[in-house]
Amino acid sequence: MELELRHLRVLCAIADAGSLGRAASELGYSQPAMSTQLRRIERYFGEPLFERRISGVELTPYGVGVLAQARDVLARADAIGRGPVESVTRMRLPLRLAATNSPVLSGMVVRLRSRLPDLALTVSSVYPSSEIVQLLEDGEVDAAIAADYPGLELVHSAAVAHRGIVTEPSFVALPARHRLKHCMEVGLADLADDAWFLTPDDGAGWPGVFYAACESAGFTPAAVHEFLGDQLQLQNMIAEGLGVSVVQATLRPVSGVLIKPLNGTPLWCRYVLAWRRESLADEVADTLISSATAAYRDLLAQSPHLRRWASRTWGVGPRDKP
């Protein structure tokens, strides 16, 4: 099989829909035909691009990298004959970007400044994803990085569009002297007696998904400290033995802190790029998403604990994946 643009569009449709059935419906395929097409594409790459789950499909770490390149290729192909991106951005200055607590923000902004030098970008930090959606609906911002969770996907009107950047497992940060320090993975129930630092309600499902996972594991957290602040301050408190915390899988630990996967991966978080359709040209939206996914690939490359987890989980070698 020779790789064609239509194959890349299939991958993007599956990633955006999170389900073979929904992607098939959007593209006018039958689900068996979509499954066959995906198997052929994965044979071409020689690696699985998606992990099949009861609730749908999730990108593998290798799939994250392939999808980022696919979107970039499709954006370039779609832009042929439409003129340079810069001419579009000059007509749509400035760009107002809101972002929740996302690890991809800084890398994304650096790339945007390089790729769209005429873009007058302003960034606002907004924690609740529900508030981010409202800002988009009200026209207060043009684009945003938000978060949601499997089964609790972002809800908005037709005036707003969104694409997934990445769905990643949630890990846990422990003091380096913690009793479970030698475990490769930590069972959630094994932390039942620990104090937890938790970020507050984000309007998208957190911390409800955490408490649901604890309930499934057979316990209620003994003590919870609500914390929304500097990551370094949080890690310093963890290092002092004051508690543990669910953290982003790409978080780089400071001295005295260990980042561990949770056994069975009971918690996942998806970062999405959302934008007002009338505010962003297609070329700009494509540049935003490709910049965000490229930023995540850099984070993945700098996260040995996440790469080791991926190697154990999917049999992916650290040099084989982004």
C-alpha positions as a LaTeX table, in Angstrom:
\begin{tabular}{lrrr}
\hline
Residue & $x$ (\AA) & $y$ (\AA) & $z$ (\AA) \\
\hline
Met1 & 0.00 & 0.00 & 0.00 \\
Glu2 & 1.18 & 3.50 & $-0.83$ \\
Leu3 & 0.34 & 6.10 & 1.79 \\
Glu4 & $-2.11$ & 8.69 & 0.44 \\
Leu5 & $-3.74$ & 11.82 & 1.81 \\
Arg6 & $-7.02$ & 9.94 & 2.24 \\
His7 & $-5.28$ & 7.57 & 4.63 \\
Leu8 & $-4.07$ & 10.51 & 6.71 \\
Arg9 & $-7.61$ & 11.92 & 6.78 \\
Val10 & $-8.87$ & 8.56 & 8.07 \\
Leu11 & $-6.34$ & 8.68 & 10.93 \\
Cys12 & $-7.34$ & 12.23 & 11.84 \\
Ala13 & $-11.03$ & 11.37 & 11.73 \\
Ile14 & $-10.54$ & 8.38 & 14.04 \\
Ala15 & $-8.42$ & 10.41 & 16.48 \\
Asp16 & $-10.92$ & 13.29 & 16.54 \\
Ala17 & $-13.94$ & 11.02 & 16.93 \\
Gly18 & $-12.31$ & 8.67 & 19.45 \\
Ser19 & $-14.26$ & 5.82 & 17.90 \\
Leu20 & $-14.09$ & 3.80 & 14.69 \\
Gly21 & $-17.87$ & 3.84 & 14.43 \\
Arg22 & $-18.20$ & 7.61 & 14.75 \\
Ala23 & $-15.31$ & 8.18 & 12.33 \\
Ala24 & $-16.87$ & 5.79 & 9.83 \\
Ser25 & $-20.17$ & 7.66 & 10.05 \\
Glu26 & $-18.46$ & 11.03 & 9.50 \\
Leu27 & $-16.55$ & 9.77 & 6.44 \\
Gly28 & $-19.42$ & 7.75 & 4.99 \\
Tyr29 & $-17.75$ & 4.36 & 5.53 \\
Ser30 & $-19.15$ & 1.23 & 7.10 \\
Gln31 & $-17.49$ & 0.31 & 10.40 \\
Pro32 & $-16.02$ & $-2.95$ & 8.98 \\
Ala33 & $-14.54$ & $-0.96$ & 6.08 \\
Met34 & $-13.07$ & 1.57 & 8.51 \\
Ser35 & $-11.55$ & $-1.23$ & 10.62 \\
Thr36 & $-10.02$ & $-2.81$ & 7.51 \\
Gln37 & $-8.63$ & 0.54 & 6.39 \\
Leu38 & $-7.04$ & 1.15 & 9.79 \\
Arg39 & $-5.45$ & $-2.31$ & 9.83 \\
Arg40 & $-3.89$ & $-1.62$ & 6.42 \\
Ile41 & $-2.57$ & 1.75 & 7.57 \\
Glu42 & $-1.09$ & 0.24 & 10.73 \\
Arg43 & 0.55 & $-2.52$ & 8.67 \\
Tyr44 & 2.12 & 0.22 & 6.54 \\
Phe45 & 3.63 & 1.88 & 9.62 \\
Gly46 & 4.50 & $-1.43$ & 11.23 \\
Glu47 & 3.21 & $-0.29$ & 14.63 \\
Pro48 & $-0.23$ & 0.08 & 16.26 \\
Leu49 & $-1.45$ & 3.66 & 16.09 \\
Phe50 & $-4.48$ & 3.20 & 18.33 \\
Glu51 & $-5.24$ & 1.13 & 21.40 \\
Arg52 & $-8.70$ & $-0.44$ & 21.25 \\
Arg53 & $-10.83$ & 0.09 & 24.36 \\
Ile54 & $-14.41$ & $-0.65$ & 25.32 \\
Ser55 & $-15.21$ & 3.07 & 25.18 \\
Gly56 & $-13.47$ & 3.62 & 21.83 \\
Val57 & $-9.87$ & 4.05 & 20.73 \\
Glu58 & $-6.89$ & 5.95 & 22.16 \\
Leu59 & $-3.70$ & 6.97 & 20.38 \\
Thr60 & $-0.55$ & 5.05 & 21.27 \\
Pro61 & 2.58 & 7.16 & 21.86 \\
Tyr62 & 3.69 & 6.25 & 18.33 \\
Gly63 & 0.25 & 7.22 & 17.04 \\
Val64 & 0.60 & 10.65 & 18.66 \\
Gly65 & 3.71 & 11.31 & 16.57 \\
Val66 & 2.20 & 9.97 & 13.34 \\
Leu67 & $-0.95$ & 12.02 & 13.82 \\
Ala68 & 1.02 & 15.23 & 14.39 \\
Gln69 & 2.85 & 14.67 & 11.10 \\
Ala70 & $-0.38$ & 13.70 & 9.33 \\
Arg71 & $-2.07$ & 16.93 & 10.39 \\
Asp72 & 0.94 & 18.92 & 9.26 \\
Val73 & 0.95 & 17.24 & 5.84 \\
Leu74 & $-2.81$ & 17.74 & 5.40 \\
Ala75 & $-2.57$ & 21.39 & 6.44 \\
Arg76 & 0.15 & 22.00 & 3.88 \\
Ala77 & $-1.80$ & 20.16 & 1.19 \\
Asp78 & $-4.99$ & 22.07 & 1.93 \\
Ala79 & $-3.12$ & 25.38 & 1.83 \\
Ile80 & $-1.84$ & 24.83 & $-1.72$ \\
Gly81 & $-3.35$ & 27.50 & $-3.96$ \\
Arg82 & $-4.78$ & 29.52 & $-1.09$ \\
Gly83 & $-1.78$ & 31.77 & $-0.57$ \\
Pro84 & 0.63 & 31.93 & 2.38 \\
Val85 & $-0.60$ & 31.52 & 5.92 \\
Glu86 & 0.85 & 34.89 & 6.84 \\
Ser87 & $-1.66$ & 36.70 & 4.64 \\
Val88 & $-4.47$ & 35.05 & 6.58 \\
Thr89 & $-3.05$ & 35.85 & 9.99 \\
Arg90 & $-2.64$ & 39.54 & 9.13 \\
Met91 & $-6.39$ & 39.73 & 8.55 \\
Arg92 & $-7.16$ & 38.03 & 11.87 \\
Leu93 & $-4.97$ & 39.81 & 14.42 \\
Pro94 & $-4.88$ & 39.48 & 17.36 \\
Leu95 & $-5.35$ & 35.90 & 18.54 \\
Arg96 & $-6.70$ & 35.57 & 22.09 \\
Leu97 & $-5.72$ & 32.20 & 23.56 \\
Ala98 & $-6.95$ & 30.79 & 26.87 \\
Ala99 & $-5.32$ & 27.75 & 28.45 \\
Thr100 & $-5.97$ & 25.47 & 31.37 \\
Asn101 & $-3.14$ & 23.86 & 33.33 \\
Ser102 & $-1.59$ & 22.15 & 30.30 \\
Pro103 & 2.03 & 21.06 & 29.77 \\
Val104 & 1.92 & 21.81 & 26.04 \\
Leu105 & 1.27 & 25.56 & 26.33 \\
Ser106 & 4.84 & 26.88 & 26.40 \\
Gly107 & 6.10 & 24.68 & 23.58 \\
Met108 & 3.03 & 25.49 & 21.51 \\
Val109 & 3.50 & 29.25 & 21.94 \\
Val110 & 7.18 & 29.04 & 20.96 \\
Arg111 & 6.23 & 27.26 & 17.74 \\
Leu112 & 3.43 & 29.68 & 16.97 \\
Arg113 & 5.79 & 32.63 & 17.22 \\
Ser114 & 8.11 & 30.92 & 14.76 \\
Arg115 & 5.48 & 29.69 & 12.31 \\
Leu116 & 3.16 & 32.72 & 12.44 \\
Pro117 & 5.44 & 35.68 & 13.23 \\
Asp118 & 2.72 & 38.23 & 12.45 \\
Leu119 & 0.31 & 36.76 & 14.97 \\
Ala120 & $-0.38$ & 39.11 & 17.89 \\
Leu121 & $-0.91$ & 36.43 & 20.50 \\
Thr122 & $-2.26$ & 37.07 & 23.99 \\
Val123 & $-2.53$ & 34.22 & 26.51 \\
Ser124 & $-4.87$ & 33.98 & 29.49 \\
Ser125 & $-4.64$ & 31.31 & 32.20 \\
Val126 & $-8.10$ & 29.89 & 32.90 \\
Tyr127 & $-8.29$ & 26.75 & 35.02 \\
Pro128 & $-11.88$ & 25.45 & 34.61 \\
Ser129 & $-12.46$ & 23.95 & 31.17 \\
Ser130 & $-16.16$ & 24.75 & 31.57 \\
Glu131 & $-15.26$ & 28.45 & 31.87 \\
Ile132 & $-13.02$ & 28.14 & 28.81 \\
Val133 & $-15.95$ & 26.82 & 26.78 \\
Gln134 & $-18.12$ & 29.72 & 27.94 \\
Leu135 & $-15.45$ & 32.24 & 26.98 \\
Leu136 & $-15.33$ & 30.73 & 23.50 \\
Glu137 & $-19.12$ & 30.73 & 23.20 \\
Asp138 & $-19.26$ & 34.39 & 24.28 \\
Gly139 & $-16.51$ & 35.43 & 21.88 \\
Glu140 & $-14.20$ & 36.52 & 24.70 \\
Val141 & $-11.36$ & 34.34 & 23.38 \\
Asp142 & $-10.60$ & 32.92 & 19.93 \\
Ala143 & $-8.94$ & 29.61 & 20.84 \\
Ala144 & $-8.08$ & 27.62 & 23.92 \\
Ile145 & $-6.42$ & 24.55 & 25.36 \\
Ala146 & $-8.93$ & 22.71 & 27.55 \\
Ala147 & $-9.13$ & 19.31 & 29.20 \\
Asp148 & $-11.72$ & 16.55 & 29.37 \\
Tyr149 & $-11.90$ & 12.87 & 30.29 \\
Pro150 & $-12.94$ & 9.63 & 28.55 \\
Gly151 & $-16.73$ & 9.45 & 28.58 \\
Leu152 & $-16.96$ & 13.14 & 29.58 \\
Glu153 & $-16.02$ & 14.79 & 26.32 \\
Leu154 & $-16.07$ & 18.58 & 25.91 \\
Val155 & $-19.57$ & 19.91 & 25.15 \\
His156 & $-20.11$ & 23.09 & 23.14 \\
Ser157 & $-22.28$ & 24.61 & 20.45 \\
Ala158 & $-21.72$ & 24.43 & 16.69 \\
Ala159 & $-20.01$ & 27.84 & 16.88 \\
Val160 & $-17.02$ & 26.11 & 18.49 \\
Ala161 & $-14.83$ & 23.34 & 17.06 \\
His162 & $-12.29$ & 21.19 & 18.84 \\
Arg163 & $-9.62$ & 18.58 & 18.16 \\
Gly164 & $-7.84$ & 16.29 & 20.55 \\
Ile165 & $-4.17$ & 17.03 & 21.16 \\
Val166 & $-3.37$ & 13.95 & 23.24 \\
Thr167 & $-5.01$ & 11.55 & 25.68 \\
Glu168 & $-2.49$ & 10.61 & 28.32 \\
Pro169 & $-2.51$ & 8.45 & 31.45 \\
Ser170 & $-2.45$ & 10.21 & 34.80 \\
Phe171 & 0.49 & 9.29 & 37.04 \\
Val172 & 1.11 & 9.85 & 40.75 \\
Ala173 & 3.85 & 11.87 & 42.46 \\
Leu174 & 5.29 & 10.36 & 45.66 \\
Pro175 & 7.97 & 11.41 & 48.15 \\
Ala176 & 11.28 & 9.73 & 47.26 \\
Arg177 & 11.25 & 7.99 & 50.64 \\
His178 & 7.70 & 6.68 & 50.22 \\
Arg179 & 7.10 & 3.06 & 51.23 \\
Leu180 & 6.25 & 2.24 & 47.57 \\
Lys181 & 9.38 & 3.84 & 46.15 \\
His182 & 10.67 & 0.56 & 44.69 \\
Cys183 & 7.45 & $-0.32$ & 42.85 \\
Met184 & 7.45 & 0.13 & 39.07 \\
Glu185 & 3.71 & 0.85 & 39.22 \\
Val186 & 1.57 & 1.85 & 42.18 \\
Gly187 & $-1.88$ & 0.53 & 42.95 \\
Leu188 & $-4.39$ & 3.27 & 43.70 \\
Ala189 & $-5.71$ & 1.30 & 46.69 \\
Asp190 & $-2.17$ & 1.13 & 48.11 \\
Leu191 & $-2.38$ & 4.90 & 48.61 \\
Ala192 & $-5.67$ & 4.79 & 50.52 \\
Asp193 & $-4.06$ & 6.00 & 53.76 \\
Asp194 & $-2.02$ & 8.78 & 52.17 \\
Ala195 & $-3.01$ & 12.44 & 52.14 \\
Trp196 & $-3.74$ & 13.74 & 48.64 \\
Phe197 & $-3.18$ & 17.08 & 46.96 \\
Leu198 & $-5.98$ & 17.59 & 44.42 \\
Thr199 & $-6.73$ & 20.46 & 42.08 \\
Pro200 & $-10.30$ & 21.80 & 42.44 \\
Asp201 & $-13.37$ & 21.22 & 40.27 \\
Asp202 & $-12.56$ & 21.99 & 36.62 \\
Gly203 & $-16.15$ & 21.81 & 35.39 \\
Ala204 & $-15.20$ & 19.00 & 33.02 \\
Gly205 & $-15.22$ & 16.01 & 35.35 \\
Trp206 & $-12.33$ & 16.48 & 37.76 \\
Pro207 & $-12.05$ & 15.55 & 40.61 \\
Gly208 & $-15.11$ & 13.37 & 40.14 \\
Val209 & $-13.19$ & 10.92 & 37.95 \\
Phe210 & $-10.57$ & 10.62 & 40.71 \\
Tyr211 & $-13.13$ & 9.84 & 43.42 \\
Ala212 & $-14.86$ & 7.37 & 41.09 \\
Ala213 & $-11.54$ & 5.58 & 40.53 \\
Cys214 & $-10.93$ & 5.48 & 44.29 \\
Glu215 & $-14.40$ & 4.06 & 44.87 \\
Ser216 & $-13.76$ & 1.37 & 42.24 \\
Ala217 & $-10.52$ & 0.56 & 44.06 \\
Gly218 & $-12.47$ & 0.13 & 47.31 \\
Phe219 & $-11.59$ & 3.19 & 49.36 \\
Thr220 & $-12.26$ & 6.84 & 50.07 \\
Pro221 & $-9.16$ & 9.08 & 50.37 \\
Ala222 & $-8.21$ & 9.58 & 54.01 \\
Ala223 & $-7.32$ & 13.26 & 53.63 \\
Val224 & $-7.51$ & 15.70 & 50.73 \\
His225 & $-5.78$ & 19.08 & 50.38 \\
Glu226 & $-7.24$ & 21.26 & 47.61 \\
Phe227 & $-4.33$ & 22.86 & 45.81 \\
Leu228 & $-4.13$ & 25.02 & 42.69 \\
Gly229 & $-0.82$ & 26.75 & 42.38 \\
Asp230 & 2.80 & 26.53 & 41.37 \\
Gln231 & 3.94 & 23.03 & 40.38 \\
Leu232 & 7.31 & 23.56 & 42.05 \\
Gln233 & 5.60 & 24.42 & 45.34 \\
Leu234 & 3.44 & 21.31 & 45.03 \\
Gln235 & 6.45 & 19.10 & 44.39 \\
Asn236 & 8.33 & 20.63 & 47.32 \\
Met237 & 5.43 & 19.73 & 49.63 \\
Ile238 & 5.36 & 16.19 & 48.25 \\
Ala239 & 9.13 & 15.91 & 48.72 \\
Glu240 & 8.63 & 16.87 & 52.38 \\
Gly241 & 6.24 & 13.93 & 52.80 \\
Leu242 & 3.08 & 16.01 & 53.20 \\
Gly243 & 1.09 & 13.99 & 50.67 \\
Val244 & 0.87 & 12.52 & 47.20 \\
Ser245 & $-0.80$ & 13.84 & 44.07 \\
Val246 & $-2.19$ & 12.80 & 40.71 \\
Val247 & 0.02 & 14.53 & 38.13 \\
Gln248 & 0.45 & 14.88 & 34.41 \\
Ala249 & 2.45 & 12.01 & 32.98 \\
Thr250 & 5.04 & 14.36 & 31.47 \\
Leu251 & 5.79 & 16.18 & 34.73 \\
Arg252 & 9.53 & 16.34 & 35.41 \\
Pro253 & 10.17 & 15.54 & 39.08 \\
Val254 & 12.37 & 17.66 & 41.33 \\
Ser255 & 14.81 & 16.13 & 43.79 \\
Gly256 & 12.95 & 14.18 & 46.44 \\
Val257 & 9.95 & 13.33 & 44.22 \\
Leu258 & 9.19 & 10.18 & 42.24 \\
Ile259 & 6.69 & 9.95 & 39.39 \\
Lys260 & 5.00 & 6.54 & 39.14 \\
Pro261 & 2.34 & 5.06 & 36.82 \\
Leu262 & $-0.85$ & 3.84 & 38.42 \\
Asn263 & $-1.44$ & 0.12 & 38.11 \\
Gly264 & $-4.18$ & $-0.59$ & 35.57 \\
Thr265 & $-4.16$ & 3.05 & 34.42 \\
Pro266 & $-7.47$ & 4.02 & 36.08 \\
Leu267 & $-7.20$ & 7.72 & 35.21 \\
Trp268 & $-6.80$ & 9.39 & 31.81 \\
Cys269 & $-6.94$ & 13.01 & 30.72 \\
Arg270 & $-7.37$ & 14.43 & 27.23 \\
Tyr271 & $-6.06$ & 17.84 & 26.20 \\
Val272 & $-8.00$ & 19.48 & 23.40 \\
Leu273 & $-7.62$ & 22.54 & 21.23 \\
Ala274 & $-10.94$ & 24.39 & 20.86 \\
Trp275 & $-11.64$ & 27.50 & 18.80 \\
Arg276 & $-14.42$ & 29.74 & 17.51 \\
Arg277 & $-15.08$ & 28.79 & 13.91 \\
Glu278 & $-15.67$ & 32.39 & 12.84 \\
Ser279 & $-12.49$ & 33.64 & 14.53 \\
Leu280 & $-9.87$ & 31.29 & 13.05 \\
Ala281 & $-9.06$ & 30.47 & 9.46 \\
Asp282 & $-8.55$ & 26.78 & 8.78 \\
Glu283 & $-4.83$ & 27.35 & 8.18 \\
Val284 & $-4.38$ & 29.01 & 11.56 \\
Ala285 & $-6.34$ & 26.27 & 13.37 \\
Asp286 & $-4.19$ & 23.63 & 11.67 \\
Thr287 & $-1.04$ & 25.46 & 12.72 \\
Leu288 & $-2.29$ & 25.65 & 16.31 \\
Ile289 & $-3.00$ & 21.94 & 16.50 \\
Ser290 & 0.25 & 20.89 & 14.81 \\
Ser291 & 2.20 & 23.20 & 17.15 \\
Ala292 & 0.46 & 21.70 & 20.19 \\
Thr293 & 1.04 & 18.09 & 19.15 \\
Ala294 & 4.68 & 18.81 & 18.32 \\
Ala295 & 5.09 & 20.40 & 21.75 \\
Tyr296 & 3.71 & 17.24 & 23.36 \\
Arg297 & 6.14 & 15.08 & 21.39 \\
Asp298 & 8.98 & 17.11 & 22.89 \\
Leu299 & 7.57 & 16.56 & 26.38 \\
Leu300 & 7.27 & 12.84 & 25.72 \\
Ala301 & 10.89 & 12.67 & 24.62 \\
Gln302 & 11.90 & 14.31 & 27.92 \\
Ser303 & 9.79 & 12.00 & 30.13 \\
Pro304 & 11.64 & 8.73 & 30.77 \\
His305 & 9.02 & 7.50 & 33.26 \\
Leu306 & 6.28 & 7.88 & 30.61 \\
Arg307 & 8.40 & 6.23 & 27.93 \\
Arg308 & 9.19 & 3.30 & 30.21 \\
Trp309 & 5.49 & 2.90 & 30.95 \\
Ala310 & 4.70 & 2.94 & 27.22 \\
Ser311 & 7.40 & 0.34 & 26.60 \\
Arg312 & 5.93 & $-2.00$ & 29.21 \\
Thr313 & 2.33 & $-1.34$ & 28.20 \\
Trp314 & 2.60 & $-1.48$ & 24.42 \\
Gly315 & 6.02 & $-3.06$ & 23.89 \\
Val316 & 7.30 & 0.20 & 22.47 \\
Gly317 & 11.06 & 0.77 & 22.60 \\
Pro318 & 12.14 & 4.24 & 23.76 \\
Arg319 & 13.98 & 4.93 & 20.54 \\
Asp320 & 11.11 & 3.78 & 18.37 \\
Lys321 & 8.56 & 6.34 & 19.52 \\
Pro322 & 8.39 & 10.12 & 19.75 \\
\hline
\end{tabular}
